[in-house]
Amino acid sequence: MDQKIHFTQDQLRYLRLLSKQFPTVQSAGTEIINLKAILNLPKGTEHFISDIHGEYEAFLHILNACSGEVKVKLNDLFSNTLSQRDRNELATLICYPAEKLALVSDETEDMEEWYRITLHRLVQVCRYVSVKYTRNKVRSAMPRDYEAIIDELLHIRDDETDKRNHYENIIQTIIEIGQAGPVIEALCLCIKRLTADHLHIVGDIFDRGPRADIVMDSLLELRSVDIQWGNHDILWMGAASGSRTLVATVLSNSIHYNNLEVIETGYGISLRPLSIFANEVYKDCDTHCFEVKLTGADTDQYTEKDKLLSARMYKAITMILFKLEGQKILRHPEFGMEDRLLLDKIDYERKTIRIGGEDYPLEDHDFPTVDPADPYTLTPEESQVIDQLTDSFRHSEKLQRHVRFLYSKGGLYKVHNGNLLFHGCIPMAEDGSLLHFTIGGEERWGRRFLDYAEMTARKAYYDKRGSLERELGMDFLWWLWAGRNSPIFGRDCMTTFERRFIKDESTWAEPKNAYYTFYHDPAVCEMLLKEFGLNGPHCHIINGHVPVKAKKGESPIKGGGKLVVIDGGFCKAYQSTSGIAGYTLIFNSRNLRIVAHQPFAGRRDAIHNNHDIENESHIFEHLETRMTIAQTDQGRALQTQVDDLKLLLAAYRSGAVTEDHKD
């Protein structure tokens, strides 16, 4: 006789709830079989990208090309049957189906033949990329309107005459009723979804590049994505939360780099209040230190009057920023940033400023809104301007939607499938220990501090407007952006003031946290991984934030292979430093591979000439055996479900829970 199983009251309560979903032995058993089948499949392919910085064209191309994986699949399938030209044409179609279809229809005489050949090829590709997924997973990747058609095409065995005829009839019918174009687009989308199963963005979607809002729109459409906040993301999150300081920072940065399209066109925020104020108050001021950076075609697009207005606006918002930052530092002595209070260190008679015990001449000392006796108080006009601008950020529906997405899909770090992902650093002291912080009234370090930091960052957006918790949260977001040894800033100080007003470049230095010295040591990387609960030969730190100087021979692989820096210079402004145009880290069921991308010639060139981004791929770690879903975080969660369902079966069989057989 079987030994009777004893269930606790809590177990019975849970199992009775579970029985609502699986009311019979058969339904519970069927789900166990389904889950066990999933656990034995190879894990999906993860792609890691960081530091996009608004470069939407290059990002969208890499997203559409699945970091070059689409072309890899086509080469695997067709290297012996299709020319390189035809493979390139097919790759472009998969990346840009609507645009390529329009181009082909203008250039091709026999579209019916082209449709037939192309549909056959795309079905082959879709079958190839779907082999390691369950049928349900593949169906979930299909656009809903064409799910039944694509499912039928993928699962017909065309090696038998009757089945082959059925297959050909479906293709012919699709063409005859004028649905070939939409079905091709649906197949292309399905291929891309199955080629890149999950995307990790390791920080810095915003700033420098032209249209971060377009990048965000594309991320909202993805089925499986997570984001580790970068310092530039935190900046925009704070501005959307209502931080006047971070609104001023966003505007100062954007004007400086002549990157206002994302603000005015992308998010519909008018800068008219600032332009009026700047033209009135700074009309007769020296603004030579605030010339806006113009590059390439920008140089010829603006008149001298335009450039002068930009310089006035830049100076006006930057002086507001320095005052607001000073107020934060005075409010929060626990930030330990009193040395960054600089407006009160100006000697107006001598036209110098004292920093670190040294006096430096000021390149510009024309500050019409600064009261030397009370330098950190805004004038009534400044206060009105920054309030108007902050309201515009708070009421931009599109910006708020994007920031809610950042909060819902993001965090300061993520532990996933044996990897620790974060943008900046885990702050360390000069002796190699974890740096301790007393922000928040309690000493914290390592993972505990990052957990506290993330919780506080969320208060800035979600706590009641006007509450002390929300105000503290917004101040803390500023500290994350520019604070000493902040985990996403990772430097001792941000020398914006010195760069604007002091010629001596020795004052511009922004020393990096000790983490960036110690992360070359495998033992340190192991220590940091253990701090976040990771231990084993295939655990890694995946890091963004500081561009790898590839052109100088610097490798993205550090710490004896335990750490990978994937900031390769997506943003054009950083490419002269890095020598490349971004990295993608690819983690599939067999290996980890780093892909270095060259600069993107543009969307039009890609579509018309089938030109892809040139990539250089390097496998830096092989797995001993193919990794299955059972070995992933998802697999461990699924195994828990299996264990619970087995317990439910035992409860049914023992009579502790009763089956519900409905007619």
N, C-alpha and C positions, 0 to 999 in steps of 0.2 A: 504493500500500500504506500502511495506517495506521502511524504511528510507534509503535513498541513503548513501552509505559509501564513505567518502572522503579519498583518499590516498595521502600522500606526494610524491613529486618527488623521494626522496630517497627510499621510500617504493616501488614505482612502478618499479624503476630500479632494486631493489633486486628481486621483485616478477617475473619480466620478465626473469631474470636469472634463478630463481627457476623453472619457467615453462618449461625451456629447458629439465630439468630432469623429470618433471611431467607435460606433455603437455595437459592433459585432466582432467576434473572433476573426471572421473573414476579412473585414475591413482593416483591422489592426494588423493582421498578418500580411495583407497585400501591401500596406504601407512599409512594413519592415523590409519586405523583399525589394521594394522600390528604393528605399534608402540605402540598403546594403549594396545594390547595384551602383548607385551614385558614388558611394564611398570607394569603390574599386576602380573608378574612372581616373584618368590622368588629371592633374590639377589644371585649371585654366591659366592662360598667359596673363601676367601682370605687367603693365607698363608704368614706368616712373618718369615723370618730367618735372623740372623745377624752373623757377625764375623766367617765366614767360614774358613778364613786363610789357603786356599790351601788344606784343608783336603777333597780331591775330592772323595775318596771312600765312606766316611760317608755321604757326601753331596749328591752324586748321589743316594745312597740308600734311603735317606730320600725323595729326589725328586721323585724317582720311586715309593716309597711306599706312596707318598702324605702325609708324616708325620704321617703315621700309619692309615690314613683314608681308604686306600684300605682294610685293615683288618677289620676295623669297618663295612664297607659296606658288606663284606663277612659274618661277624657274624650276621648282621641284616637279610641277605637273607637266610643263610644256617645253622643257629645254630641248627635247628631241623631236618635237612636232611643230613648234611655232618659231618663227624667226624672232630675233631680239626686238625688231621693230614692232611686230605684232604683239609681243608680250608687253612692250612699253605702252602700246595703244590700249590694250586691255587693262593695264594697271591704271592708266589715266581715267578710263571709263569708270572703274570701280571707285576711284577717288572723287571724281566729279561727274556723276552720271547724267544729271540734267543738262549741264553745260556741254558735255561731250556729245550727248544725243543731238542737241541742237546743231552743233558743228557738223557732225556726221551727216545729218539729214540734208544739209546744204551742199555737201560735197559728194554724196553717194547716189549713183543712178538707180541701182537695184536695192532698195531698202529692205524688201522682203527677204532676199537672200542674206543680207547683213544681219537682220534680226534673227533669222534662223541659226546662223553660225554662232552669233554672239550668245543667244540664249543657251545653246548647247554647251558652250565654253563656260558660261557663268554657272550653270548647274553643276558642271564638273568641279569647278572651284568650290562651290558651296558644299558639295558632298565631301570634298577633301578637308575643308576646315571644320566640318561638323562631326568628324568620326569619333572624337574623344568626348562628345557630349551625349546626354540622353536625348531621346526624341522630344521630350517635354521642354528641355533646355533650348533645343534648336528651334522649336515652335515659338518659344518666348522671344527669340531674336528676330522673328519675322514680323514685318509690318502687318498689322491685323487684317487689313483689307485683302491681302494676298496670301494669308497664312495657309489656307486650304490648297491653293494652286501650287505654291512652292513646296509644301509638305508632300504633295502627290508626286511632283517631279523628282524630288530627292529620293523617294523611297520606292519608285518603280524600278524593277530589275529589267534593264533594257538588253540583257543577253539572251532573252527568249523572244521568239518572233511575235507572239500575241502581245506581250508586254511592251515590246519595242514599238509596235504599231500604235498601242495606246499612248505611249510617250510622244510619238511623232504627231499624233492627232491633237494632243493637248497643245503642243508647240504651234501647230498650224492654226488652231482655233484662236490662240492668243494673238497671233499676227492678223488673222482675218477680221477680228472684231476691234482692231485698233488699240489693243492693250499691251502691245510689245514694249513700248516705252516705259509705262508705269511698272510692268513686271520686271524689266531690267533694273530700274531704280530700286525696286524692292529687294531684288537679289543682291545688288551691290551693297545695300545697307545691311542685309543679313550677313554677308561675307565679312564686312568690317566689324560687326558686333561679335562675331564668333572668333575673329582673328585676335582681337584685343579684348579679353574677357573683363578686365578691371583696370581702371586708370587711377594712379596716385599722383596728385599734384603736390610737390614738396615745396610749396610756398612761392610767394611773389608773383601773383597774377597781374598786379597793378603797377602803374607808373612807368615812366620813360618812353615806352612804345605808344603808338597812336590810339588804340581802341581796346582797352581792357574790357569794356562792356560787351564787345562782340565775343571775346573769349568766354566771358561769363555766360552769355546766351548759349553758346555751344555746350558748355559744361552742364547747364540745366537740362539739356536734351539727352544726356548720357544715362544709361540704365545703371551703371555701377561705377561710382567714383567717390574718392575721399580727398580731402584737402588738409594739408598741414599749413597753418597760417604762417606767412612770412611777415617781415616787418612792414612791407609796403601794403600788405592786405590789412594788417592791424590798423594802419594809418587811415584807410578808407572806412573800415568798420567803425573806428572812433568818430570820424566825421559824420557818418550816417547816424550814429548814436546821439549826436548833438554836442560833441566836444568842440567848443570854439577854437581851442588850441590846435586840434587836429584838422579842422576845416582850414585854418590859416596855413598849416603845414602843407596840406594837399595843394592849396592854391599857390603858395610860394614855390613849391617844387614844379608844378605844372607850368606856371608862367616862366620860370627860369629856363625850362627845357622846351619852351614854345609848344607845349602839349595840351592845348585847351580844347581840342576837338572832343575828347572823351567827356569833358565837363559840360560843354555847351551843346554839342550835338548828341552825344551818347546819353547824357543824363538830364538834359534840358535845364541846366542851371545857368541863370543869367549872371554875368559879371558886371552888369551896368552899374550897380551901386558902388562897386570898387573903382571902376573907371572914372566915374564922376568925382568921387572923393579924391582919387589920386591926382586928377587933373587940376583940382582946386587947391589942395593943400600942398602938393609937391610941384606946383607949376614952375616955381623959380628955384628949385632945389638942384643940387649936384646929384646926378644919378649915374655917373660914369662907372661906378662899381656894380651897377645893376643892369648892365646890358644883357639882353636875353640871348641865349645860345641859339643861333640859326645855322642849320647845316643844309648842304645840297641845294635843292630847288627852293627851300625856304628863303634863302638869301635874297633872291630877286623878287619875291612876292610882296615885300613890305616896303613902304615908303619910310623916309626918315621920321615923319610924323607918327607912323605906326610904331616904329621902334622906340621912340621917345615915350609914347603912351605906355607901352609894355614895361619899360624901365621904371616909370613912375608907379605903375601898379605893383610891380615886383617889390620896389622899395617900400611902398605903403603897407603891403600885406606882411612883409618880412618884419618891419618894425612892430606891427601889431603882434606878430608871432613871438618876438623876443620878450615883449611885455607879458604875454600870457604864459609863456614858459617860466618866466621869473616868478609869476604868481604861484605856479604849481610847486616850484622848488621851495618857495617860502612856506607854503602850506604843508609840505611833506618833508620835514628834516630827515625822516627815515630813508628817503631816497639817497641821501649822502651826496648831494650834487650842489652844495653851496658854492663851490668853485666855479660853477657855470653861471652864477649871477654876475653879469658883465656890465650891464648898463650903468650901474652905480659905481663902476671902477673907471669911468671916463673922466679925464681932466680936460674940461672944455677950454681952459685958457691955454694950456700947453698942447692941446689937440693930440693927446696920447691916451692910452689905456694901460692899466696895470694888470698883468696876467702872470700868475706864478712868481710874483716878486720882481718881475721885469716890466719895464715901461716900453711900449711899442707905439710908434707914430701911427695915427689913423689916416688911411687913404681918403676917407669920407667922414666928415664930422658935422654934416648938415642935417640935424634931426629936429624938424619943426614941431613934432608932436611929443617930444620927450621933455619932461620937467626934471631937471637935474636933482631937485629936492625930493621928487617923488617919481622916479623913472619907470616904475612898473605899473602905473595906473593909466588905463586907457583914457583918451580924451572922450567927451560925449559923442563926437562925430565918429571916432574909431569904434566905439562901442556899438553905435547904431549900425555901422557898416557890417561889422562881424556878426551881429545878431541877424541882420537880413540875410547874409550869406549862409549862416548856419540853418536858418529856417528853410532855405532853398534845398540844402542837402537833406534835411529831415523830411521834406515833402516831395522829394523826387521818388515817384512810385517805382521806377525801374531800379534805381540805386537801392531802395529798401528791399526790393525783391531779391536782388543779388546778394545783399548783405545777410538777409535771412538764410539764404542758401549757404553762404560761407559759415554761418553759425551752425546750421543743421548738419552739414556734411564735413565740418572741419573741427580742428582742435590744434593745440600746440605740438602734440606729438601723437604717433600711432604705433602700436605694437601689432604687427600683422605677419602671420606665416613665418615667424622666426626673425623678422626684420624690425628694427627700430627706426622710424622715420621722423625726422624733424628738420626744420629749416635752418636754424642758426647754430646753436651750440648747447652743450650742457655745461653751464659756467663752472670753471675750475679755478682754484687758487694757484699761486706761483709754485707752491710745493707739490702740486699734482693732486691735491685733495679736492673734493667737491666744495665749491664756494658756498658759504652760508649767507643767507639773507634774513633780516629781521623785519622786512616789510610785512605789514598785517599784524604786528604785535606778537609774533611768535617766530622763533628761529626755525628755518626750513632750508633744505638743500636737495639737490638731485631731483628725483621723481616727485618727492613731496612738494617741493617748491613749484615744479611745473604744474602739478595738479591744482595747487592753490592759485597759481597765475591764471590758469584756464578758467577756473570757477569765477575769479574776480573779473576777468575779461567778459564773461557772459553777463555779469551783473550790469555792466555798462549799457547793454542793449535791452535786457529783459526786465530789470527792476523798474519799479514805478518811477515815472518821470518826476524829477524834483526831489526824489528821496536821497538821503545821505549815501545809501549803498550804491545808487546809480552814479552819483557824483564821484564817489571814491573809485568806482569802476572806470569811469572815463579818465580820471587822473592816472590810474594805473595803466590804461591803454597807452597814454602818452609815455609813461616810463618804459613800457615794452618797446615802443618805437625808438626812443632815444636815451633810455636810462643806462647808467653805468653797469656794464656786464649783464644787461638784459639778455635772456636766452635767445631772443630772435634778432637782437642787434649785435651782441657779442663784441662790443668795443668799450673802451674806457670813457669816451666822450664823443659827441658829435660837434665838430668845429665849424658849424655854419657861420657863426659870427666872424671868426678869424679869416675864413676864406673870402668873406665879403669886404672886410675893412682893414686887414693887415697884410702888408706885402711880404713879410718874412714868412716863407713857407714852412719853416720849422714849427710854427705855431699851428699848422694845419693837421698835424699828425693825429691819428685816431687809433691808438694802440689796441691791437686785438686781444681778446681774452686768452688766457693761457691754454685753453682747450685746443687752439689752433697750432700750438707747439706740441702738445702731448698726443694729439690724435694720430701721429705717425707711429706711435708705440703700440704694438699688438696687445700688450698686457693692459694698457689703459683702455683700449677699446673693449676688451673682455670685461674689465671692471665696470664700464659704463653699461654694457649689455646686461650684466648681472643686476645692476641697479634697477633695471626695468624688467627683470624676471626672465631674461633670455640667457641660454647657455647651450653651446653645442657647436659643432664644426661648420654648420651652414647658417649661422646667425650673423647678421650684418647691421651696421649703422648706415643709413642712407640719408645723405646730407645735401642741402642746397646752400644758397646765400653768397658764397665767396667763389667767383669764377675761377676755374682751373686755367692756368696759363699754359695751354697745350702747345702754343707756338714756341715756348721756351723749354719744352720737354717735360713739363710737369704732368704727372699721371693722375687720373681721377681715382685710382685705386690706392688706398693708404692703409696704414695699420696692418701690414702683412695680409691684405685682402679682407680685413674685417670691416673696413669703412670705404664707402664709395661717395665721392662728391659729384653730384650730377648737374651742377651749375656750369654750363659750358659757354654761356654768353648768347642766350637766345636773343636778347636785346641788341640791336645794332650798335648802340652806344658802348657796349662792352666787348664787341667782337675784335676791336683792335688790341684789346688786352689779352683775350683768350685765344684768338687765332682761329676759332671755329664758331659755330652758331648753335650750340646747344648739344646736350646729351639726352638720350633715352636709355634707361636701364630696363632690360627685358628679363623677366624671371618666368621661365616656362617649366614644364615638368621634367626637363632634362638638364638645364644649365642656367647660369646667370651670364648675361651678355650686355656689354656696354656698346652703344651705338653713338658715334660722333657725327654730327650733322654739319655740313657746309652751308654757307649762306644761301638763302632761297631767292631765286631770280624773279619770282612773282607768280601769282595765280594765272595770269593771262598766258605767260610763257609755258607754264605747266600744261594748260588745257590745249593750247594751239600746237605746241611742239613736242608734247609728251615728255617734257623735261622734269625729272624728279630731282629732289634734293640729293646731292651726292652724300653717301654715308660710308663710314668705315666702322666695321663691326669687329668686336673682340670678345671671345668667350673667356672669362677669367675664373670661372668655377664650374666644374662638372659635378653632377650628383651621381652617387654610386649606382643608384637604381632610379628608375623613373618615379617621380613623386606623384602619389595619388591624392585624391581629395581627402581620403582618410587621414593623411598626414598634415592637413591644413587646419587652420582655425575653424573654417566652415565644417570640415570633416569632424572635428571634435564636437561641435554643436550637433551635427547630425547623429553622431554616435550616441550622444546623450538622449536624443529623441528615440533612437532604437532601443536603448536600455529602458526608457520609460514605457514604450509600447510593449516590450517583453514583460514588464511588470504588470501592465494592463491585461495581457493575455493570461498571466498567472492568476490575476484577480478574477477574471471571467471563469477560468477553469475551476477555481476553488469556491466560486459562489460568493466571494466577497463583494464583487460588483456584478450586476445583472446585465446581460445583453439586451439590446432593444431592437428586436426584429420588426421593422415596420413593413406593412403590406405594400 
